[in-house]
Amino acid sequence: IYVSELGSILTGYKYPMSQEDMKPLLPAGLEDKADVLFGNLEELYRFHGEVFLQDLENCISTTELVALCFTHRRESFYRLYSYYCQNNPRSERLRASLGDNTFFVTCQRKLGHKLPLAAYLLKPVQRITKYQLLLKDLLHYSEGQKWCGELQEALDCMLVVLKCVNDSMHQIAITGYWGELSELGELLMQGSFSVSPESKKDRLRDLRLKPMQRHIFLYQKALLFCKKSAAHNKATYHFKRILKMSQVGLTETV
């Protein structure tokens, strides 16, 4: 089902973007933006349809071999899903900016999908969560078996990818930042921290103000400081400040 769902996104949304009869419906903001909206979805589709599905079908009756399917393909999983998740915030911003336009609505109707495109673009993100839950269950019910090591290794691989998924979900909730997050490089870490900024007044420059709670996103090229707020059980991170890594120093205090 998962493979067919990925295929339906490509045949029902991506490919029609270049079809002559659909071009008049294409919103201006979507022109030449297929790579942003869909990321590497086509590569994910080929991997699952031509490689991983075949692996699973060849060893579905043996738990040890199922675990080996994940460990043997872990580099592909990490590379493909990490890229998709890193691109996910850009994709979601683009999709949200276009709204329920005529092109999307027409594609959805032709496919017979009950859910809009946004729900289908989340399928790869949801899939990784399901994989790690499956591996946890297999590990739980295989306690004491000789293949537990392979299962644990496969689970560890999926947990690394899942962290990337979770990080991407937090990035989607960033508001007020004027630039492109993708230009800041890979997201290395994110979390809430107490931040003690210096006063801007010269006479108080060496004094510390009351620590503030900030949600920090550490990228390869910069630190993003955001203020977290929650409304209707949905977290939002309001951009406050950016520090380029070239401007960051480390002072050890004993």
ABEGO torsion letter per residue (X at the ends): XAAAAAAAAAAAAAAAAABAAAAAABBAAABGAAAAAAEAAAAAAAAAAAAAAAAAAAAAABAAAAAAAAAAAAAAAAAAAAAAAAAAAAAAAAAAAAEBBAAAAAAAAAAGBABBAAAAAAAAAAAAAAAAAAAAAAAAAABGBAAAAAAAAAAAAAAAAAAAAAAAAAAAABBGBABBAAAAEBBABBEBBBBBBBBABAAAAABBBBBBBBBBBBBAABBBBBBBBBBGGBBBBBBABBBBAAABBBBBBX
